[in-house]
Amino acid sequence: MTLAHEIGHLLDQVIVGYNGYASADSGSPLSKVMDRIRQSRAFQALSAIALSSEMDLPQQIARRRAIYWLGVEELWARAYAQYIATYSQEVVLREEIVRSQSLEAHAASAYVQWQEIDFQPILEAIDTAFAALGWS
């Protein structure tokens, strides 16, 4: 998953000619993907954790991690990695997604990757973006 995630970061920059990140550009082919990500249950859960005012240590850690995971570049890279895992049906990649969803390190961990049903609209938006780029 790490390699797919990092390739996601690379593609994010390639799309805009290494002049920033396409995921942060509302006019890029990834804008619809990012919209779908923001509509997902996982994004909404991370957002709620990031906005939480609870301040015991585990909640502080979860809040900091959620804020990091809500960064557009990180959202895109995780979505791309899950896209590769979904299409490739590679067993190890699929197991890593399931494992990441069941981590109990803190409250935000369960929302790092998307549940399959939550990911479907994102996957379709990535397909559409890649078709628009001539990559499919």
Backbone as a ProteinNet text record, in pm:
[ID]
protein_1_A
[PRIMARY]
MTLAHEIGHLLDQVIVGYNGYASADSGSPLSKVMDRIRQSRAFQALSAIALSSEMDLPQQIARRRAIYWLGVEELWARAYAQYIATYSQEVVLREEIVRSQSLEAHAASAYVQWQEIDFQPILEAIDTAFAALGWS
[TERTIARY]
82.4	0	87	199.6	285.5	333	374	419.8	305.8	188.5	73.7	39.5	46.5	19.8	118.9	245.7	347.5	335.1	296.4	270.5	151.5	54.5	-58	-10.2	85	141.1	209.6	284.6	353.3	253.1	149.4	48.4	-21.5	-44.3	-106.9	-26.8	104.9	190.4	205	210.3	224.4	108.4	-11.8	-131.7	-121.1	-55.7	-41.5	100.9	171.7	306.3	404.8	393.9	481.9	474.2	359.3	338.1	229.1	253.6	155.5	93.7	-30.1	-102.5	-239.4	-272.4	-403	-515.3	-491.4	-595.5	-636.1	-549.2	-578.3	-632.7	-640.9	-682.5	-827.5	-915.3	-1058.1	-1089.5	-995.4	-1017.4	-952.1	-894.5	-822.4	-915.9	-869.9	-950.9	-979.5	-905.2	-928.9	-1033.3	-1085.2	-1178.3	-1304	-1356.1	-1475	-1441.7	-1320.8	-1276.4	-1274.6	-1217.8	-1209.8	-1348.8	-1441	-1579.6	-1639.3	-1618.1	-1670	-1606	-1478.2	-1410.5	-1474.6	-1499.7	-1559	-1701.5	-1767.2	-1902.9	-1903.7	-1788.7	-1781.7	-1803.6	-1849.2	-1867.3	-1734.3	-1630.8	-1499.4	-1450.3	-1465.8	-1424.9	-1504.7	-1634.6	-1719.5	-1678.7	-1646	-1603.3	-1469.9	-1375.1	-1246.6	-1265.6	-1354.3	-1381.6	-1437.3	-1528.6	-1586.5	-1479.4	-1389.7	-1280.6	-1187.6	-1156.8	-1067.7	-1126.9	-1257.4	-1324.1	-1358.8	-1329.9	-1364.2	-1291.9	-1361.2	-1299.3	-1257	-1277.2	-1233.8	-1081.6	-1026.7	-883.2	-807.1	-857	-768.3	-664.9	-559.3	-446.7	-486.2	-560.3	-597.8	-679.7	-764.4	-844.9	-759.9	-660.8	-569.3	-491.8	-446.2	-372.1	-462.8	-584.2	-679.1	-708	-724.1	-752.6	-636.2	-515.5	-397.6	-384.2	-405.4	-396.4	-507	-628.2	-740.1	-711.1	-658.4	-624.6	-523.5	-423	-323.9	-390.6	-471.9	-535	-638	-682.3	-777.4	-708.6	-578	-506.1	-538.5	-562.9	-608.5	-510.1	-381.1	-283.4	-287.2	-307.8	-316.3	-446.5	-555.3	-682.9	-669.6	-613.4	-597.8	-506.6	-391.7	-296.3	-356.5	-431.4	-496	-604.5	-677.6	-781.4	-717.1	-607.9	-540.4	-490	-430.6	-380.8	-495.3	-609.5	-723.8	-779.4	-774.8	-817	-732.4	-600.9	-511.3	-540.3	-556.9	-586.2	-718.7	-817.1	-948.4	-941.4	-881.1	-875.8	-779.8	-670.7	-573	-618.6	-703.3	-746.7	-627	-515.8	-394.9	-423.5	-404.6	-443.1	-376.6	-247.9	-176.4	-230.1	-252.9	-306.5	-445	-529.5	-665.3	-658.9	-566.9	-551.7	-506	-420.4	-374.2	-488.3	-579.9	-695.9	-780.7	-810.7	-891.7	-821.5	-691.6	-616.1	-620.6	-605.6	-606.6	-743	-849.1	-983.1	-1010.5	-932	-956.7	-852.4	-766.1	-666.9	-737.4	-680.2	-739.1	-643.3	-551.8	-454.2	-524.7	-623.8	-704.2	-828.6	-918.2	-1050.1	-1046.3	-946.5	-942.4	-895.1	-829.1	-769	-868	-988.4	-1088.2	-1131.1	-1096.4	-1143.2	-1032.1	-914.8	-802.4	-832.7	-886.6	-929.3	-1081.2	-1140.3	-1285.3	-1338.6	-1455.3	-1527.2	-1564	-1579.1	-1601.8	-1720.7	-1832.6	-1951.8	-1930.4	-1853.9	-1823.2	-1724.6	-1643.4	-1540.3	-1592.2	-1698.8	-1747.6	-1764.6	-1830.1	-1840.6	-1704.8	-1611.9	-1476.8	-1406.4	-1416.4	-1357.2	-1411.8	-1541.4	-1602.3	-1553	-1535.5	-1484.8	-1339.6	-1260.1	-1121.6	-1121.7	-1207.6	-1220.3	-1250.7	-1344	-1383.8	-1267.9	-1196.7	-1082.4	-973.4	-944.7	-841.1	-883.3	-1010	-1059.5	-1041.4	-1072.3	-1056.6	-910.1	-820.7	-677.5	-621.7	-703	-657.6	-575.2	-594.6	-516.2	-587.8	-705.3	-776.5	-783.3
-119.4	0	126.1	119.1	237.1	278.5	182	214.7	275.5	215.5	270	410.2	430	560.8	665.4	631.1	725.5	751.2	651.2	672.8	768.1	755.6	850	993.2	1015.9	1150.8	1195.9	1106.3	1139.7	1178	1097	1127.3	1259.9	1288.4	1413.7	1532.8	1519.8	1626.9	1623.3	1504.4	1490.3	1558.8	1542.2	1596.9	1747.7	1815.9	1961.7	2002.2	1911.4	1942.3	1975.7	1908.3	1928.5	2070.7	2132.4	2269.1	2267.5	2196.4	2182.9	2044.4	2038.2	1911.7	1926.3	1835.2	1837.3	1822.2	1745.7	1723.7	1852.7	1952.2	2080.3	2183.6	2148.5	2240.7	2212.1	2306.1	2285	2274.5	2309.2	2298.2	2176.2	2090.3	1975.1	1857.2	1758.7	1637.3	1562.3	1590.3	1523.1	1593.2	1706.5	1781.6	1701.3	1625.1	1542.6	1428	1375.8	1271.7	1328.9	1447.2	1508.9	1540.4	1579.8	1601.6	1472.6	1363.1	1233	1192.3	1218.1	1186.8	1265.3	1394.1	1477.9	1435.2	1365	1316.2	1181	1119.3	984.6	986.2	872.7	856.3	866.6	808.9	812.6	956.8	1037.3	1177.9	1250.4	1227.8	1294	1255.8	1128.8	1083.6	1147.6	1151.5	1216.2	1364.6	1428.5	1571	1595.1	1509.9	1523.4	1507.6	1413.3	1393.1	1514.3	1567.1	1682.7	1806.6	1816.4	1932.8	1912.9	1796.6	1764.1	1856.4	1889.1	1971.4	1887.7	1755.7	1666	1669.5	1670.9	1691.9	1597.1	1475.9	1383.1	1335.8	1272.7	1240.2	1154.8	1045.3	967.2	1048.4	1135.3	1217.6	1324	1375.8	1471.8	1405.8	1283	1209.2	1182.1	1135.1	1108	1235.4	1347	1474.1	1515.7	1507.1	1543.3	1454.1	1325	1232.2	1260.5	1286.1	1314.9	1440.2	1542.1	1665.9	1634.9	1556.3	1517.7	1439.1	1340	1254.9	1328.4	1445.6	1525.5	1616.5	1620.3	1698.1	1644.8	1733.5	1688.4	1592.6	1619.2	1530.9	1391.4	1385.9	1256.9	1184.5	1257.5	1196	1132.1	1208.1	1155.9	1032	1041	929.8	803.3	816	698.9	644.5	733.6	689.1	616.9	670.7	605.5	467.4	456.4	326.7	226.5	272.5	181.6	146.2	238.7	214.7	101.5	110.4	6.3	-127.1	-124.2	-247.5	-308.8	-225.4	-275	-338.2	-268.3	-321	-438.6	-434.9	-542.7	-670.8	-655.6	-769.1	-841.6	-770.8	-826.1	-853.6	-974.6	-1019.4	-937.1	-913.2	-840.2	-697.8	-633	-496.2	-494	-587	-594.6	-619	-704.9	-731.9	-607	-527.9	-404.8	-305.9	-298.7	-210.8	-257.2	-384.2	-438.2	-414.8	-439.1	-419	-272.7	-180.7	-38.2	3.4	-60.7	-26.6	-80.4	-174.3	-234.5	-196	-102.4	-56.9	4.3	-14.7	42.2	139.1	193.5	285.5	407.8	458	570.2	580.4	668.8	675.8	703.8	776.1	813	698.9	600.6	493.5	420.7	401.2	324.7	394.6	521.8	599.6	638.9	579	610.5	562.1	442.6	388.1	374.1	359.9	356.5	213.4	197.9	71.8	58.5	-63.1	-87.7	-8	-9	61.2	212.2	263.1	405.6	446.2	351.6	380.8	376.2	306.2	286.2	416.9	520.7	646.2	711.7	693.7	748.9	674.5	542.6	459.3	500.6	520.2	560.7	698.3	789.7	923.1	916	827.8	809.8	754	655.7	603	715.9	801.7	913.4	1011.4	1041.9	1134	1076.2	948.6	885.6	879.4	858.6	858.7	999.7	1102.4	1239.9	1272.4	1211.3	1232.3	1142.6	1052.5	958.4	844.8	816.6	714.8	581.9	569.8	442.7	362.4
0	0	0	67.6	74	-64.9	-146	-281.5	-363.1	-358.6	-432.1	-381.7	-252.2	-191.5	-245.5	-247	-293.8	-444.1	-521.3	-664.5	-679.8	-591.3	-591.8	-575.8	-484.8	-468.6	-597.8	-659.5	-784.1	-893.2	-911.4	-1013	-984.8	-857.9	-816.8	-868.2	-868.8	-919	-1070.9	-1129.5	-1275.1	-1346.4	-1294.3	-1359.6	-1378.1	-1285.9	-1297.3	-1334.9	-1401.1	-1450.1	-1339.6	-1226.9	-1111.2	-1058.2	-1078.5	-1031.1	-923.9	-816.1	-709.2	-710.6	-663.4	-654.4	-719.8	-809.4	-875.1	-774	-668.2	-567.3	-497.5	-496.8	-432.9	-531.3	-658.5	-764.2	-802.2	-773.8	-800.9	-950.2	-1036.1	-1179.7	-1243	-1163.1	-1217.4	-1241.5	-1318.1	-1337.6	-1207.5	-1101.7	-973.8	-887.6	-932.5	-847.8	-813.7	-907.9	-880.2	-784.7	-796.6	-703	-562.4	-548	-416.5	-362	-449.5	-405.7	-350.1	-421.3	-374.9	-243	-229.8	-103.9	10.7	-12.6	92.4	128.2	38.3	64	135.5	149.8	207	358.3	408.4	553.1	626.7	569.3	634.1	648.7	544.5	551.1	658.4	661.1	759.9	902.5	922.7	1055.7	1094.8	1000.7	1029.6	1058.7	984.5	1006.5	1145.8	1189	1322.7	1430.1	1411	1507.2	1506.4	1388.4	1376.6	1443.4	1443.6	1503.2	1650.5	1702.3	1840.8	1938.2	2044.8	2148.5	2269.8	2261	2368.6	2375.1	2495.3	2503.2	2594.9	2620.2	2690	2587.8	2633.7	2545.5	2424.6	2440.6	2321.4	2221.1	2270.6	2179.6	2111.2	2180.7	2118.5	2004.7	2029.3	1926.4	1806.7	1832.5	1724.3	1645.6	1714.9	1647.8	1557.4	1608.2	1526.7	1403.8	1420.6	1307.8	1206.7	1255.5	1165.1	1082.8	1146	1073.2	962.4	993.4	892.2	779.2	813.7	712.7	628.8	673.2	596	494.2	493.7	393.2	254.1	158.7	26	-40.7	-25	-87.7	-25.3	105.2	173.5	138.9	130.5	91.1	-47	-141.8	-277.1	-278.9	-212.8	-216.9	-155.7	-47.3	11.6	-81.4	-146.4	-240.3	-358.8	-410.5	-522.1	-481.4	-364.4	-317.1	-304.7	-252.9	-240.6	-378.6	-471	-609.7	-670.3	-652.8	-703.9	-635.3	-505	-431.5	-477.4	-503.9	-544.9	-683.3	-778	-914.1	-929.6	-857.8	-873.4	-803.8	-702.8	-620.5	-559.5	-544.9	-485	-337.9	-295.8	-162.4	-51.9	-63.5	41.4	53.2	-60	-56.9	7.2	-30.7	25.7	176.7	220.4	363.5	438.4	375.6	439.8	459.3	363.6	379	496.9	500.4	609.7	743.3	748.1	871.1	913.8	819.4	855.4	908.9	861.7	908.4	1048.2	1093	1223.5	1327.3	1293.7	1391.1	1511.6	1625.8	1746	1813.5	1737.3	1795.5	1853.8	1784.9	1832.9	1746	1782.8	1720.5	1569.9	1522.2	1380.8	1290.5	1346.2	1266.6	1177.2	1224.9	1148.7	1020.6	1006	890.5	794.4	811.5	722.6	581	568.5	439.1	443.6	327.9	315.2	318.6	375.7	361.1	213.5	166.4	23.5	-32.1	38.4	-11	-11.8	83.4	91.6	-18	-61.3	-160.7	-304.5	-330.3	-467.6	-546.3	-492.1	-569.3	-595.9	-505.4	-523.6	-635.8	-634.4	-739.2	-876.3	-885.4	-1013.2	-1056.9	-961.4	-995.5	-1043	-983.9	-1030.6	-1172.6	-1199.1	-1335.5	-1433.6	-1399.1	-1486	-1505.5	-1397.4	-1406.8	-1495.7	-1478.9	-1560	-1707.2	-1733.3	-1872.3	-1931.4	-1854.7	-1902	-1930.8	-1856	-1877.7	-1988.5	-2040.6	-2141.9	-2083.8	-1955.7	-1886.7	-1871.4	-1929.2	-1909.7	-2038.7
[MASK]
++++++++++++++++++++++++++++++++++++++++++++++++++++++++++++++++++++++++++++++++++++++++++++++++++++++++++++++++++++++++++++++++++++++++

